[in-house]
Protein backbone atom coordinates (compact mmCIF):
# COMPACT_ATOMS: atom_id res chain seq x y z
CA UNK A 1 0.00 0.00 0.00
CA UNK A 2 1.27 3.46 -0.91
CA UNK A 3 0.51 6.44 1.33
CA UNK A 4 0.91 9.98 0.05
CA UNK A 5 1.09 12.89 2.50
CA UNK A 6 0.27 16.40 1.39
CA UNK A 7 1.28 19.58 3.19
CA UNK A 8 -1.63 21.70 4.41
CA UNK A 9 -0.32 24.62 2.36
CA UNK A 10 -0.64 22.75 -0.93
CA UNK A 11 1.97 21.56 -3.36
CA UNK A 12 5.27 23.42 -3.37
CA UNK A 13 5.57 25.60 -6.45
CA UNK A 14 9.20 25.32 -7.54
CA UNK A 15 8.89 28.24 -9.99
CA UNK A 16 7.78 30.59 -7.23
CA UNK A 17 10.41 29.30 -4.83
CA UNK A 18 13.26 29.64 -7.32
CA UNK A 19 12.17 33.20 -8.16
CA UNK A 20 11.71 34.23 -4.50
CA UNK A 21 15.14 32.86 -3.56
CA UNK A 22 16.91 34.52 -6.53
CA UNK A 23 17.78 31.16 -8.07
CA UNK A 24 15.95 32.28 -11.21
CA UNK A 25 15.23 35.82 -12.41
CA UNK A 26 12.56 37.10 -14.77
CA UNK A 27 14.88 40.06 -15.40
CA UNK A 28 17.54 37.66 -16.74
CA UNK A 29 14.88 35.90 -18.84
CA UNK A 30 13.75 39.26 -20.22
CA UNK A 31 17.30 39.95 -21.40
CA UNK A 32 18.42 36.45 -22.41
CA UNK A 33 15.52 33.98 -22.64
CA UNK A 34 12.23 35.51 -23.89
CA UNK A 35 10.60 32.07 -24.26
CA UNK A 36 11.16 31.35 -20.58
CA UNK A 37 9.80 34.80 -19.67
CA UNK A 38 6.68 34.05 -21.71
CA UNK A 39 6.26 30.69 -19.92
CA UNK A 40 6.58 32.52 -16.58
CA UNK A 41 3.93 35.08 -17.58
CA UNK A 42 1.61 32.29 -18.73
CA UNK A 43 2.11 30.39 -15.46
CA UNK A 44 1.22 33.49 -13.43
CA UNK A 45 -1.88 34.15 -15.56
CA UNK A 46 -3.02 30.52 -15.32
CA UNK A 47 -2.33 29.96 -11.63
CA UNK A 48 -3.25 33.30 -10.11
CA UNK A 49 -5.98 35.89 -10.16
CA UNK A 50 -5.83 39.62 -9.58
CA UNK A 51 -7.95 42.71 -9.85
CA UNK A 52 -5.61 44.43 -12.28
CA UNK A 53 -5.39 47.38 -9.89
CA UNK A 54 -3.08 45.80 -7.32
CA UNK A 55 0.59 44.84 -7.50
CA UNK A 56 -0.20 41.33 -6.30
CA UNK A 57 -2.08 38.26 -7.46
CA UNK A 58 -3.60 35.47 -5.37
CA UNK A 59 -3.39 31.72 -6.04
CA UNK A 60 -6.38 30.11 -7.74
CA UNK A 61 -5.65 26.94 -5.75
CA UNK A 62 -3.65 26.08 -2.65
CA UNK A 63 0.10 26.51 -3.24
CA UNK A 64 3.19 26.67 -1.11
CA UNK A 65 6.79 27.78 -1.23
CA UNK A 66 9.28 25.91 0.94
CA UNK A 67 6.34 24.24 2.67
CA UNK A 68 4.70 27.58 3.52
CA UNK A 69 1.21 28.49 2.28
CA UNK A 70 1.25 31.21 -0.39
CA UNK A 71 -1.13 34.11 0.25
CA UNK A 72 -0.10 36.58 -2.47
CA UNK A 73 2.50 36.87 -5.21
CA UNK A 74 4.05 40.14 -6.41
CA UNK A 75 5.29 39.10 -9.86
CA UNK A 76 7.16 42.32 -10.74
CA UNK A 77 7.69 44.60 -7.77
CA UNK A 78 6.90 45.63 -4.24
CA UNK A 79 6.84 49.36 -3.65
CA UNK A 80 9.98 50.84 -5.14
CA UNK A 81 11.72 47.48 -5.54
CA UNK A 82 11.85 45.66 -8.87
CA UNK A 83 11.93 41.89 -8.55
CA UNK A 84 9.71 39.07 -7.34
CA UNK A 85 8.04 38.51 -3.96
CA UNK A 86 5.74 36.01 -2.34
CA UNK A 87 3.74 36.55 0.85
CA UNK A 88 3.52 33.36 2.91
CA UNK A 89 1.62 32.39 6.03
CA UNK A 90 4.33 31.98 8.66
CA UNK A 91 6.19 33.96 11.30
CA UNK A 92 9.25 36.02 10.46
CA UNK A 93 11.52 33.75 12.53
CA UNK A 94 10.24 30.59 10.81
CA UNK A 95 10.59 32.05 7.30
CA UNK A 96 14.06 33.44 8.04
CA UNK A 97 15.22 30.00 9.24
CA UNK A 98 13.72 28.17 6.25
CA UNK A 99 15.22 30.64 3.73
CA UNK A 100 18.64 30.33 5.37
CA UNK A 101 18.37 26.51 5.21
CA UNK A 102 17.30 26.56 1.55
CA UNK A 103 20.14 28.90 0.57
CA UNK A 104 22.75 27.25 2.79
CA UNK A 105 23.85 30.53 4.34
CA UNK A 106 22.87 32.99 7.04
CA UNK A 107 21.36 36.43 6.68
CA UNK A 108 23.94 37.65 9.18
CA UNK A 109 22.95 41.11 10.34
CA UNK A 110 19.32 42.12 10.01
CA UNK A 111 18.05 45.67 10.23
CA UNK A 112 16.63 46.82 13.55
CA UNK A 113 12.84 47.06 13.34
CA UNK A 114 11.65 50.35 11.88
CA UNK A 115 8.30 51.62 10.63
CA UNK A 116 6.78 48.63 12.46
CA UNK A 117 8.61 46.19 10.14
CA UNK A 118 11.38 43.58 10.57
CA UNK A 119 13.70 43.00 7.62
CA UNK A 120 16.73 40.93 6.65
CA UNK A 121 18.56 41.09 3.32
CA UNK A 122 21.16 38.77 1.79
CA UNK A 123 23.02 39.80 -1.38
CA UNK A 124 23.18 36.79 -3.71
CA UNK A 125 24.71 38.28 -6.87
CA UNK A 126 24.73 41.48 -8.88
CA UNK A 127 21.11 42.66 -9.07
CA UNK A 128 19.94 39.84 -6.77
CA UNK A 129 19.19 40.28 -3.07
CA UNK A 130 16.99 37.90 -1.07
CA UNK A 131 14.98 39.53 1.66
CA UNK A 132 12.42 38.62 4.30
CA UNK A 133 10.08 41.18 5.80
CA UNK A 134 7.25 41.06 8.30
CA UNK A 135 5.31 43.20 10.71
CA UNK A 136 7.31 43.78 13.91
CA UNK A 137 5.00 41.78 16.16
CA UNK A 138 5.28 38.38 17.81
CA UNK A 139 1.71 37.77 16.64
CA UNK A 140 2.46 38.46 12.95
CA UNK A 141 1.62 35.41 10.82
CA UNK A 142 2.54 36.68 7.36
CA UNK A 143 6.02 37.19 5.96
CA UNK A 144 7.24 38.40 2.58
CA UNK A 145 10.07 36.55 0.81
CA UNK A 146 11.62 38.66 -1.94
CA UNK A 147 14.25 38.66 -4.62
CA UNK A 148 15.00 42.29 -5.42
CA UNK A 149 16.88 43.09 -8.60
CA UNK A 150 17.20 46.79 -7.84
CA UNK A 151 15.28 49.69 -6.35
CA UNK A 152 13.56 52.06 -8.77
CA UNK A 153 14.44 55.69 -8.23
Secondary structure by P-SEA (a helix, b strand, c coil): cbbbbbcccccccaaaaaaaaccccaaaaaaccaaaaaaaaaaaaacccccccccccccccccccccbbbccccccccccccbbbbbbcccaaaaaaaaaaaacccccccccccccccbbbbbccccbbbbccccccccccbbbbbbcccccc
